[in-house]
Amino acid sequence: MDRITFELNLMAPVGKPFRKVIDINCSSGEWAMDMAIKHPRTIVYALDPMLDVVRLPQRIPENCKFKLRDVKDQEGEFDLVHQRLGAFRTQFMEWTPHFAELGRLTRPGGWIQLAESNGMVVRAGVESLKVNRWVETAALSSGLNPMQMVEALMPTILGAGLINVECYEYGIPMGEWAGHRGNIAMRAYLSMVESLREEIIEINRLEEGIFEKTIGLMVMECAAENAELIMKVICAQKPPFSDDIWR
């Protein structure tokens, strides 16, 4: 557990020094900025077409570059391609081409690190179970299938011919009971739930204020019950150029 704090960690054994890193669907950008601070000689790109630039901090590391658009012109440039909670941003039917894009961005010999979850909070109370149901049904209505996608990660990666594949599974502390890292995890989780707000309200026909009230109760439950979010972290290496099919 000490090796991972949900957003603020590097699991893939990337050789140092490394020049370029990209965080796909960076959301708040905390992971990217933390990487930029820890590795000042590395250029860290934070990509998110839904990026809210107004919410970015005033002081951003000089080596951290936020981008709204794609990076089609940077094929094979990145030593590390990182993505978290992609299961809530990519429709299941689009996962294979999306993963191919991650591979395209990775340099030969570089690494892909995925931190994914089905979004179900465990060791929590009644309100948290209610939010779990909201998240699952809203995701499915949007063409997302986090549960199925998380289960499909390993077959997809192995089928793509990546090497040195490692898979870790963690219970990520959620909320104030876990201090700083728990608050980081909760912020990222709530951002994901917020992205499904419209679908949740419509499907469940929620009256005004019910969504916010339930989320508030869930946050308190998570702190009281030591709740966790199960996270699967997969690291895989793109084969270096050789005389075989990867050439």
Residue pairs with C-beta under 8 A, 6 or more apart in sequence:
1 170
1 171
3 9
3 11
4 11
4 168
4 170
4 172
4 231
4 233
5 180
5 181
5 184
5 185
6 115
6 172
6 181
6 184
6 185
6 188
6 229
6 231
7 30
7 31
7 34
7 84
7 184
7 185
7 188
8 30
8 31
8 34
8 181
8 184
10 35
10 80
10 113
11 113
11 166
11 168
11 233
11 235
12 80
12 111
12 112
12 113
12 235
12 237
13 111
13 235
14 79
14 80
14 110
14 111
15 79
17 39
17 41
17 42
18 39
18 42
18 79
18 80
19 41
19 42
19 43
19 79
20 42
20 43
20 44
20 45
20 77
20 78
20 79
21 32
21 35
21 39
21 42
21 43
21 44
21 45
21 78
21 79
21 80
21 81
21 82
22 44
22 45
22 46
22 47
22 71
22 74
22 78
22 80
22 81
22 82
22 105
23 29
23 31
23 32
23 35
23 44
23 45
23 46
23 47
23 82
23 83
24 47
24 48
24 81
24 82
24 83
24 86
24 102
25 47
25 48
25 50
25 83
25 84
25 85
25 86
25 89
26 32
26 46
26 47
26 48
26 51
26 66
27 48
27 84
27 85
27 188
27 191
28 55
28 187
28 188
28 191
29 46
29 48
29 51
29 56
29 60
29 64
29 66
30 184
30 187
30 188
31 82
31 84
32 44
32 45
32 46
32 64
32 66
33 44
33 46
33 57
33 60
33 61
33 64
35 42
35 44
35 64
36 42
36 44
36 61
36 63
36 64
37 61
39 63
40 61
40 63
41 63
42 63
42 79
43 63
43 65
44 61
44 63
44 64
44 65
45 65
45 66
45 67
45 71
45 78
46 64
46 65
46 66
46 67
47 66
47 67
47 68
47 70
47 71
48 66
48 67
48 68
49 68
49 69
49 70
50 195
51 66
51 67
51 68
53 66
53 68
56 66
60 66
71 105
74 105
75 104
75 105
76 104
76 105
76 106
76 107
76 108
77 105
77 107
78 105
78 106
78 107
78 110
79 107
79 110
79 111
80 106
80 110
80 111
80 112
80 113
81 102
81 105
81 106
81 110
81 111
81 112
81 113
82 112
82 113
82 114
82 115
83 102
83 112
83 113
83 114
83 115
83 116
84 114
84 115
84 116
84 188
85 115
85 116
85 117
85 119
85 188
85 192
86 98
86 114
86 116
86 149
87 116
87 117
87 118
87 119
87 144
87 145
87 146
87 149
87 150
88 119
88 139
88 144
88 146
88 192
88 195
88 196
89 195
90 98
90 144
90 149
91 142
91 143
91 144
92 143
92 144
92 145
92 148
92 149
92 152
93 143
95 149
95 152
95 156
96 156
99 156
99 157
99 160
100 160
102 112
103 112
103 160
103 162
103 238
106 112
106 238
107 238
108 238
108 239
108 240
108 241
108 246
109 237
109 238
109 239
109 240
110 237
110 238
111 235
111 236
111 237
111 238
112 157
112 162
112 234
112 235
112 236
112 237
112 238
113 233
113 234
113 235
114 153
114 232
114 233
114 234
114 235
115 231
115 232
115 233
116 146
116 149
116 150
116 153
116 231
116 232
116 233
116 234
117 146
117 150
117 172
117 229
117 230
117 231
117 232
118 146
118 147
118 150
118 230
119 132
119 135
119 136
119 139
119 146
119 189
119 192
119 229
120 132
120 135
120 136
120 147
120 229
120 230
121 128
121 131
121 132
121 174
121 189
121 218
121 222
121 227
121 228
121 229
122 171
122 227
122 228
122 229
122 230
123 171
123 225
123 226
123 227
123 228
124 174
124 218
124 221
124 222
124 225
124 227
125 221
125 224
125 225
126 221
127 214
127 217
127 218
127 221
128 218
128 221
128 222
128 225
128 227
130 214
130 218
131 193
131 214
131 215
131 218
134 193
134 196
134 200
134 203
134 204
135 192
135 193
135 196
135 200
136 146
136 147
137 200
137 203
137 204
138 196
138 199
138 200
138 203
139 145
139 146
139 196
141 199
141 203
142 196
142 199
150 232
153 232
153 234
154 165
154 167
154 234
157 165
157 234
157 236
158 165
161 239
161 245
161 246
162 236
162 237
162 238
162 239
163 236
163 237
163 238
163 239
164 235
164 236
164 237
165 234
165 235
165 236
165 237
166 234
166 235
166 236
167 232
167 233
167 234
168 232
168 233
168 234
169 230
169 231
169 232
169 233
170 230
170 231
170 233
171 228
171 229
171 230
171 231
172 185
172 228
172 229
172 230
172 231
173 181
173 182
173 185
173 226
173 227
173 228
174 182
174 185
174 186
174 189
174 222
174 227
174 228
174 229
175 182
175 183
175 185
175 186
175 219
175 222
175 223
175 227
176 182
176 183
176 186
176 223
177 222
177 223
177 224
177 226
178 185
178 226
185 229
186 219
186 222
189 229
190 215
190 219
193 200
193 215
197 211
200 206
200 211
201 211
221 227
239 246
240 246
241 247
